[in-house]
Amino acid sequence: MKQGLFSKLKTLSLREKIGIGIASALTAALAVAIPAAAWFSKQRQLADLQYVNSPTKLYILAGNGEESKYIDLSNVQVTGTTENAKYYVFAVAGSNAVYYNLQLAYTTNNQFEYFLYPATERQGTAPSSTTGPYVNYVAHGDSGTSGSYYYTVDLSSIDTADGRISPGCTITRTDSGTQLGSGVVSTVFLNQYGQEIRAKKDDTYHTNTYRYSAENVQDCAEPLYWQARNIKSGMNPTTRSLMDYYILEVNWEKARQAAIAAGETFTDNGETDIIYISVSSSTGSN
């Protein structure tokens, strides 16, 4: 059989032999190209799938994107000062999170109030004038940067007069004029019927949450839970990363006024409270 083929090839003209060679080469190239095209198509599908379904990462950081250990609330002093509040900066950071829920949980040994503001960052010099609180954060150098960073309430990103995150407010984040995220934020206390009160000691909420005899635990040791739901993140559409800064206000003005009205001296009673800040991804719907 092979001899027959070789004999036929010998009888062909040079032009016919060249034509057969080119046809054979094209056939081989086509055989290679089909698997290669299938491989590239599969990789593109995997890349698209990875882009859509990349895992969400969210975590809490301190100012300048430093570790959360630098969120230090130990310097709250209510006596010997005319101040009625202290302010601290933290960030919600991560990737691939379009919406998230931001939650505060805190005990109530001290009659403090807590408020959150969206914030903007600047480095170097203090702002010449500000509306509302601002925080001077000195970087610790862990991320390779140092110096002072200033965080002011970003009044341009929220539609409340004082910049506080309040029920039904809208937060809109932009970067160089490009809108990154905008959405209505709902806030709620998660304890009893959405109000800022502790759970009743005989109701289902208390039983399911704490699972102990309520009479043996001090009321103030049970934390209140406040949550701002469905915040539209400032995620960069290209890098898919986010760094949303907030200012936390610890305020004791209401407690001071209550003491004055009762004819008492407002003092620091030395009690300790625990404050938790947590973040979780959200679907964007209530």
N, C-alpha and C positions, 0 to 999 in steps of 0.2 A: 504493500500500500504506500509506504513512504517512498520506495523507489519510483512508483508511478507518479507521485506528486513531484518529486525532483525532476523526473524526465520531462513532465509537462512544463515545469518552470524553465528548464533549459531551452525549450522550444519557443518561449515567449520573447517578444521584442523588449528592448531596454525600456521603452515608454511604458509598456504593460507591467514590467517588473517594478518600476518606480511607483506606479499607481497602486499596486498591491501593497507595497511597503507603507505608503501613506495611509491607506485604509486600515492596515493593521495597527499603526501607531495611534490613529484616532480612536479606534476601538478600545485600545488599552487605556488611553487618556480618559475616555468616557466611563470606563469601568472604575477608574480611580475617582473621578469627579463626582459620581453619584453617591458613593459612601461619604465623601468629604462634605458634600452639600447637606446630606442628612445629618452629619455630625454638627456642622455649624448651625443648622436649624434647631437642633435639639439644645445646643448650648444657649442660643438666643432665647428659647422658650424658658430654660432654667433661669437665665438672667432676669427675664421679665417676672417670673414667678417669685424669685428671690426679692426683687424690688417691691413687689406688692405685699409679700408676706414676711418681710424682715421682722424679727422679733422686736417688740417694744422694750426700751430700756429707760427707766426713770429713777432718779435718786435725788437726794437733798444735799446741796453743797453750801459752803459759806461764801462770803464775798470773794470776788476775783476768781471764782470757781475753785476755791481751796476746799480741803476736807471739812466735813461737817463738825469735826471736833473743835473747830474754831468758832462755832456759834456758841458764845459764852454769855449766859444771862445771869451770871453770879453777881453783877455789880448793881443790882436794883436796891436802892436805898430811898426810903420814903420820908425819913426824918432829916432835919438839918438842911433842907433844900427847898427852894421855891418851885422846883419842877413838879409836874404832875404825871410825867410819863418818861419812859426810856424806849429807845428805838434800836433795832437790830436788823441786819441784812442777812438774807439767805437766798438761795437760788434753787429752782427746779431745773435740773439738767437731764440730758439723755439723748435718745434718738428714736426716730420713727413713731413718735407719739403726737397724734393730731389733737386729741383732747385728753384732759386729765382732771381728776378730782384732787383737791388740796384739802387736807384735814388737820385741824388742831384738836388735841385732846389734853385736858388739863384738870388738875385737882384744884380745890377752891379753899385751901386753908387761909389764903390771903384774898381779900375781895378785889382782885384785879380784873380789869377788862382787857380783852385782846382784840386788836384790829390788824387787818392786812391791807397793804397798798401795793399795786404794781410799781416797780421802780426802774429807773434808768441809771446807767453807770457812766462815770467820767473819771479820768485819771489826772493826777498832777495837782491842780489848783482847786480850791474850794469854790463852789458856785457863789457868784456875787450876790445873788438874791434868790430866795426860794419861797415857794408857797407850800406850806406844810413841812413835815419833818424831813431831815436828811441824816445820813449816817456817814461818818468818816471811818473807813475801814483801812487799817494798815496791813498790807500783805505780809505773809510770813516767809515768802520765798520758796515754798515747797514746789510751786509750779514753774519756778525759774524767773518769776517776776517779783518786784519789790516796790515799795513806795506806798503812797496814799491813794485810795480810791474813794470816790464820793458817790453816794447813792441818794437820789432825790425821788420824790413821788412823781410818777409819770402821769401828770394830769391830762396829757394829750391822748393817752391810751384808754382812759376810762371816763364814763359819762356821769360820774358823781362829783358834786361840787368840791368835796374835801379829798377826793381820791381814794376813799375807803371802798373796799369790796363789800357791796351791800346787795340785798335781794333784788334780782332782776336787772342788775347793772350789765353794761356791755363793755368788754375789754377788747381793744383793737391794737394789735402790735404791727409795727412797720419797721423796715430796714432800708435806709437810703431812699425813702419814698415808696418803696414797694410793700404792699400790704401782705403780711405773713399770716395773720390769723385774726378773725373777728367773730365774736359770738356772745350770746346772752348767758350770763352766769347766774345760776340759782344757788342761794345759800340757805342752810337749814341747820338747826340744832337737832341732833339725832336721838336725843334722850326720850323725852315724853311728849308725844304729839307735836314734835317739831318746835318745842319751846325751850327756852333757856332755863330749864329746871331739871332737877335730878329725877330719876325714876321713882315712882311711888314704891314704897317698900313691900306692897302686897300685890303688885301687878305682874303680869307675865313678862314684861320687858326685864324687870329686875331679876326675876328667877332665871330666865334664859341667859342673861348676860353674866351675872355674877355667881350664881349657884352657891350661895352660902346664906347663913342666917343673918339677915340685915341688921338685926338688933345688936349684933356683936361688932359692927363696923361703924366707924364715925362717918357721918354724912359727907364731910368735906374730903374724905379720902377717895370717894367715888368720882371719877372724872366726868366732865362734860365733854361732849363731842360736837364740834362745829365743822361743817363741811361746805366748801365752795365747789359746786358741781359743774362739770362740762366746760372747763376753761379751755378756750381755743389757744393752743400753744403758739409760740413764736418760732416754730420749726423752720429752718432754712430749707427751701424746696430743693436745693442742689445737693447739699451735704447731708440732709435729713437729720441734722443735729439741732439741739435747742439749749438755750441758757436763759431762762426767764427769771429775772430778779424780783424780789419782794422785800418790803420793809415790814417787820413785825413790831407793833406798838404794844407795850405793856403799860396800861394806864390805871392810876389809882385816884383820880380826881373825884369820882363818884363816892368812893369809900371815905375820902377826906371830908367831903361835904356832909355825908351821913353822920360822921363822928361829930362834926361841928354842930349840926342840928340837934344832936342828942346831948350836947353840952359836954362832950368827952374830948380828951386830948388825942389827936391822931398820931400814933406812934408805930414804929416798926416792931411788931410783936415777935419777930424772929422765926416765924413759921416758914416751913419749906413747902414749895409746890413743885410738881413735876409737869413739864410741858412736852408733849410729843407733836412733832410735825411729820406728816406722812403724805405720800403722793401715790396715786394709782391711775392707770390708764382708764379712759372712759370712751364710750361709743358716741358721745355727743348728744344723746337724747335723754330726757329726764325719765 
